[in-house]
Amino acid sequence: MVEFCPECSNLLRKEFLDGKSTLVCKCGYQKELAQSIEDINEIINRKKEALEKNLIIVSEEDKISVHLKVKQDCPKCGHREAEAWQEQTRSADEPSTSFFRCVKCKYTWREY
């Protein structure tokens, strides 16, 4: 895992000082790494708790489309409504690619 210095935002490097693993910064900041299994398990548990607090579970019913719905014939099922979006898939001087996804069968196709 990568950590950064809280004082100057530089990358902390791992070094052994006095026989202990330490993260060291060029500015002089030092942070001793956890050595015991109990310390490591405590860090893991704190990170799991933080993740669970910020975790959002989305079920199939909760999925909301953020794409525009347009009248477009699906080449697979013939349904007349699709979600649409555009992406720049080629160089900047070329036009963007239009993508469509049928709202009925979820078939996705593109038009250049």
The 8 nearest C-alpha neighbors of each residue, nearest first, counted from 0:
[[1, 2, 3, 11, 13, 12, 10, 22],
 [0, 2, 3, 10, 11, 12, 13, 22],
 [3, 1, 11, 10, 0, 4, 12, 22],
 [2, 4, 10, 11, 8, 9, 5, 1],
 [3, 5, 8, 9, 6, 7, 11, 10],
 [6, 4, 8, 7, 3, 9, 28, 2],
 [5, 7, 4, 8, 28, 26, 9, 3],
 [6, 8, 9, 4, 5, 26, 3, 24],
 [9, 7, 4, 3, 5, 6, 10, 11],
 [10, 8, 4, 3, 7, 11, 24, 25],
 [9, 11, 3, 4, 2, 12, 8, 24],
 [10, 12, 24, 3, 23, 22, 2, 4],
 [13, 11, 22, 23, 10, 14, 24, 21],
 [14, 12, 22, 21, 23, 20, 11, 15],
 [15, 13, 21, 20, 22, 16, 12, 23],
 [14, 16, 20, 19, 18, 21, 17, 13],
 [15, 17, 18, 19, 14, 21, 20, 31],
 [18, 16, 19, 15, 20, 21, 14, 31],
 [19, 17, 16, 15, 20, 21, 14, 31],
 [20, 18, 15, 16, 17, 21, 31, 32],
 [21, 19, 15, 32, 14, 31, 16, 13],
 [20, 22, 31, 14, 32, 30, 13, 15],
 [21, 23, 13, 30, 12, 11, 29, 14],
 [22, 24, 29, 12, 11, 28, 21, 13],
 [23, 25, 11, 28, 26, 27, 29, 12],
 [26, 24, 27, 23, 28, 9, 11, 10],
 [25, 27, 24, 28, 7, 6, 9, 23],
 [28, 26, 25, 24, 29, 23, 6, 4],
 [27, 29, 24, 26, 23, 30, 4, 25],
 [30, 28, 23, 22, 27, 24, 21, 31],
 [29, 31, 22, 21, 32, 23, 28, 20],
 [30, 32, 21, 20, 22, 33, 29, 19],
 [33, 31, 21, 20, 34, 30, 22, 19],
 [34, 32, 38, 35, 39, 31, 20, 36],
 [35, 33, 32, 38, 36, 39, 20, 19],
 [36, 34, 38, 37, 33, 39, 40, 32],
 [35, 37, 39, 38, 40, 34, 33, 41],
 [38, 36, 40, 35, 39, 41, 34, 42],
 [39, 37, 41, 35, 36, 40, 33, 42],
 [38, 40, 36, 42, 41, 37, 33, 43],
 [41, 39, 43, 37, 42, 38, 36, 44],
 [42, 40, 38, 44, 39, 43, 37, 45],
 [41, 43, 39, 45, 40, 44, 46, 38],
 [44, 42, 40, 46, 41, 45, 47, 39],
 [43, 45, 47, 41, 46, 42, 40, 48],
 [46, 44, 48, 42, 47, 43, 41, 49],
 [45, 47, 49, 43, 44, 48, 50, 42],
 [48, 46, 44, 50, 49, 45, 51, 43],
 [49, 47, 51, 45, 50, 46, 44, 52],
 [50, 48, 46, 52, 47, 51, 45, 53],
 [49, 51, 47, 53, 48, 52, 54, 46],
 [50, 52, 54, 48, 53, 49, 47, 55],
 [53, 51, 49, 50, 54, 48, 55, 47],
 [54, 52, 50, 51, 49, 55, 48, 56],
 [55, 53, 51, 52, 50, 56, 49, 57],
 [56, 54, 57, 53, 51, 52, 50, 58],
 [55, 57, 54, 58, 61, 53, 51, 59],
 [58, 56, 61, 55, 62, 59, 60, 54],
 [57, 59, 61, 60, 56, 62, 55, 63],
 [58, 60, 61, 62, 57, 63, 56, 64],
 [59, 61, 58, 62, 57, 63, 64, 56],
 [62, 60, 58, 59, 57, 63, 56, 64],
 [63, 61, 59, 60, 64, 57, 58, 65],
 [64, 62, 61, 65, 60, 59, 66, 57],
 [63, 65, 66, 62, 82, 67, 68, 61],
 [64, 66, 63, 67, 82, 68, 84, 83],
 [67, 65, 64, 82, 83, 84, 68, 63],
 [66, 68, 83, 82, 69, 65, 84, 64],
 [69, 67, 82, 81, 83, 66, 80, 70],
 [70, 68, 81, 80, 71, 82, 67, 83],
 [69, 71, 80, 79, 81, 72, 68, 82],
 [70, 72, 79, 80, 81, 69, 73, 78],
 [73, 71, 79, 77, 78, 74, 80, 70],
 [72, 74, 77, 78, 75, 76, 101, 79],
 [75, 73, 77, 76, 72, 78, 108, 106],
 [74, 76, 73, 77, 106, 104, 78, 72],
 [77, 75, 78, 73, 74, 104, 103, 72],
 [78, 76, 73, 72, 74, 75, 79, 71],
 [79, 77, 73, 76, 72, 80, 103, 101],
 [78, 80, 72, 71, 70, 77, 73, 81],
 [79, 81, 70, 71, 69, 78, 102, 101],
 [82, 80, 101, 100, 102, 69, 68, 71],
 [81, 83, 68, 100, 67, 99, 66, 69],
 [82, 84, 99, 67, 98, 66, 68, 81],
 [85, 83, 98, 97, 66, 99, 86, 67],
 [84, 86, 97, 96, 98, 95, 87, 83],
 [87, 85, 96, 95, 88, 97, 84, 98],
 [86, 88, 95, 89, 96, 85, 91, 94],
 [89, 87, 86, 96, 95, 90, 91, 94],
 [90, 88, 87, 93, 91, 95, 94, 92],
 [89, 91, 92, 93, 88, 87, 94, 95],
 [90, 92, 93, 89, 87, 94, 95, 88],
 [91, 93, 90, 94, 89, 95, 87, 88],
 [94, 92, 91, 90, 89, 95, 87, 88],
 [95, 93, 96, 92, 87, 91, 111, 89],
 [94, 96, 87, 86, 85, 88, 93, 97],
 [97, 95, 111, 86, 85, 110, 87, 88],
 [98, 96, 85, 110, 109, 84, 111, 95],
 [97, 99, 109, 84, 83, 108, 85, 110],
 [98, 100, 83, 108, 82, 107, 81, 109],
 [101, 99, 107, 82, 81, 106, 105, 102],
 [100, 102, 81, 105, 106, 103, 104, 73],
 [101, 103, 81, 105, 104, 80, 100, 82],
 [102, 104, 101, 105, 78, 80, 81, 76],
 [103, 105, 106, 101, 102, 76, 75, 78],
 [106, 104, 101, 100, 102, 103, 107, 81],
 [107, 105, 101, 100, 104, 108, 75, 73],
 [108, 106, 100, 99, 105, 101, 109, 98],
 [109, 107, 99, 98, 100, 106, 110, 74],
 [108, 110, 98, 97, 99, 111, 96, 107],
 [109, 111, 97, 96, 98, 108, 99, 95],
 [110, 96, 97, 109, 95, 94, 98, 88]]
